[in-house]
Amino acid sequence: MGGGPLWIAGDSLTHDRVYHEVDLAFVVCQLRASGSLGHNGTIWLSQHPLQLTQNVSMSKHLQRGLDELRRQLVGQFGVVEEMIQLAVRSLVERRAELADRVIQTDSAVDATDILIEEECLKLLALHQPVAIDLRWLITVIKVNGELERMADLACNIAERSKSLDLYPLFPVPDQLTEMATSATNMVRRALDAFVESDVKKAADVIRSDDRVDALNRIVIDHLHELMREDREYIEPAVHCFSASRHLERIADLAENLAEEVLYLVDGEIVRHQHGMFLNASSADASD
């Protein structure tokens, strides 16, 4: 082996792949001295030969697995978003058939939830990813769980809708429709932020939660007034109150999705410290 530069791969402190230029003759001397250079020129590290072809193949398998996970998760997003929309329509329009569709869809969401989680665990075990790939898989596991909970909440709203069918004269508050629109938009924008790895969109989703919380308080106050005015409205108002609370919880879960996007992109956990993060992002935007 002659002298000259040799580029070898290594991991930086941030676990990102880096390359270093070293002198080939120096490397050979060091390998021979340590007994890591075989007679046929094979380089041994930690008693195992370098198998570049195998590593490249494993990397391709990992990337294919990640791409398939992304496809499955985006599809799950679409199904859950439609479930929320149908559940709200069944409540506002008093259409029991829409509520039935939502409830029937839940089993498919549960099956996909399990499939995605199993695939994540398989990729973690087989490929032991690091850096951004590891963060992405962790984020997928969390986002997948949040989506399944959203689907359950959509089913709860659909069930409340069917209960309200017994009270056709009960007036559903107008703010509930606005609240549903805001919550659904938060879910949609959280998906966009995840797919595009967009921190700004994720921050906008977090800010939007205050509006849904305010609408929820208005709906509750209105329902309290209805119950005081007419005792016959107590039971349907309780069903409507539950639906409002479920919508508010869906918005909270969309906010959680946005938090996971921030972790995915920046590696920062902003849970429980929105004020500091939003103030910092506002300051960066003004600079």
N, C-alpha and C positions, 0 to 999 in steps of 0.2 A: 504494500500500500504506500502510495506516495503522499507528500505533504499537500496542504491546501485547505481551503475552508470547508467545513462540514456544518450543515444546518440540522440541529436536532430539536425535537419538540419537547416542551415541558409545560407545567402549569404554573401560572402566576398566583399571587396571594389571593386574587379574586376568582381563582379557578377558571380563568379564561385561557384559551390555548395561546401560547407564545412560542417564539422560535429564537434560538441563540446561535450565533456563529462561533465555532470553536475551531482550533487547528487540528486537522485530521491526524497528523503524526503524533501530536501530544495525546490525543484520545487513544490511539493504538497502544502507545507505551503504557498508559495508565491501565488499560484493559488487560494487557499481558501481565502487568505486575500484580493485578488483583485476581488473576485466574479467570476473568470473565470472557476471554477471547478463545474460542475453540480452534482446533487444528484446521478446520475447513473454513475458517473465517466467520463462523457464526458468533454473533455478539450475545452474551448472556447477561441479563439483568435480573437480580433476585432469583437466580437459578432457573429462569424461564427464558426461552429464546424470543426475540422480537418477531411478532407475527403481524406484520403490517397489513397483509391482505385480509386476515381475519378481522382486524380492528375496523378496517374500512367497511367490510361486509356488515359487521354489527352496527356501525354508524348508520348505514343505509336502512337496516331493519328498524332501528330506533326512529329514524325520520319518517319512514312509512307508517309506523305505529302512531306517531304524533299527528301526522296528517289525517289518519283515519279517526283519531280521537276528536280532532277539531271538527271534522265533518259531522260526527255523531252529536257533538255538543251543540253545534249551531242548529242542527235539526231539532234537538230537544228544546232549545230556546224558542223556535218557531211554534212548536206544539203547545208549550206552556203559555206563550203569549196569546195564542188563539183560545185556549181554555179560559183565560182570564176575561177576554173580550166577550166570549159567549156567556160566561157566568153572569157578567154584569148586564148584558142584554136580556137574559132570562129574568133577571130581577126587575129591571126597569120596564120592559115590555110585557112582563107576565107571560112568558112563553116557556111552558114546561118542557117542550121537546128539546129546547136548547140546553136546559139544565140536565136532561138525561144524556145528551151528547157529551157534556163535560164529565159527568160521573163515569160514563163508559170508557172515556179516553184515559182515565187515571191508571188503569192496569198496564197500558202500553208504556206510559211514562215511568212507572215503577220498574218495568222490565228493562228499559233503556238505562235507567239509573244504575241498576245492578251491573249491566253490561259495561258501562263506562268505568265504573269503579274497579271492576275486575281487570279491565284492560290496563288501567293506570297502575295497579299493583303489579301486574305482570311485567310491564315495562320497567318499573322501578327495580324489580327483582332480577330481571335478565340483563339489563344494560347499566344499572347503577349510574344514572345520568348525574351531571354536576352543573353548576352555574345556572344559566337561563333555562336549560331543559328541565332541571330539577324544579326550579321555581314554577315553570309552566305546568308540570304535572301536579304539583301541590295545589296550584290555583285551580286546575281542572277538577280535582277531587272536591274542593270546597264549593266551587260554583255548581257542580253537579248536584251536591246535596241541597243547596239553596233552591235550585230549580225544582227539585222534587217536592220541597216544602211549599213552594208557590203553587204547584199543581194541587196539592192537598187543600190549600186555602181556597183555590178556585172551586174545588168540589164542595167545600163548606158553604161558599156563597151560593152555589147552585142549589144546595139543600135548603138554605134559608129562602131562596126564591120559591121553591116548591111549597114551603110552609106558608108563604105569603099569598099563594093562590087561593087560600081559604078566605082571604080578606080583600076582595076585588076593589072595594071602595077606599082602602087605605092609601093615602097620598105619599108616595116615596119622595123624600126631599130632593129638590133639584141639585143641591150641592153634591149629592151622592154620585150623580152622573159625571159632574166635573171632577170629582175625586177619583173616579174610576179612570177617566181619561188621563189624568195626571199620573196615576200609578202605572198605567199601561205604557205611557210614554217613557217613564223612568226605566221600565224593564227593557224596552226597545233600545233606548240610548245606552243602557248598560251593556247590552249585547254589542252594539256598534263600538263602544269603547274597548271591549274585550277583543273583538276581532281585529280592530285597527291598532290595538295597544296605545290608545289615545288617552293620555293623562288628563288633558283639558276636559274632554267629554265626561270622564269619570268624575272629575271635580264638580261639573255641572249637575250630574245626577245627585251627588251628595247634597248640593245646595237646594235641589228641588224638593227634598223630603220635608222641609219646613212648611211648604205650601200644602202638602197633603195632610200634615199634622193639623194645620189651621182649619182646613176643610172638615176634618174629622170632628174637631171640637164644635164647629158650627152645626154639623149634622146631629151630634149628640144633644146640643142645646135645643134644636128644633124638635127632636123626638121627645124630649122632656116636656116641652110645651104641649105637644099633642096628647101625651098621656095625662097631663093635668086637665086638659079641656074635655077629654072623653075617655072614660075608663075602658070602653070597648077597644080602644086603640092600644092598650097596654101590651097585649100579646104580640100583635103584628109589629109594634114599635120595637119590642125586644128582638124580634127576628131581624129587623132592619138595622138595629144597633149592632148586632153580631156581624152582619154583612159589612157594615162600615168599618168595624174593627178589623175584619179580615183584609179589607182593602188597605187599611193603614199598615198592616203587617206585611203585605206584599210590597208596599213602597219601602219598608225597612229592609226587606230582603234584597230589593234592587240596589239600595244603598250599600248593602254588604257586598254585592257583586262589584260595585264601583271601587270599594276598598280593596278587593282582591286584584283589580286591574292595577291599582297603584303599587301594590306589592309586586306584581308580576313585572312591571316596567322598571320601578326604582328600587325594589327590594326593601321598601319601607313599610312598616306596619302602622297605619294611621288610625286603627280602631281606638275609640275612646278619646281621641285627640283631634277631632275635626276642626275645632277652632284654630289651633295652631297651624294646621296644614292649610286651611282655607285662607287664613291671613297671610301666610307665606306665599301661597300661589297668587293671591291678589297683588302683593307687593312686587312679585316677579313680573306680573303682567303690566304693571304701571311703569316699570323701569325701562 
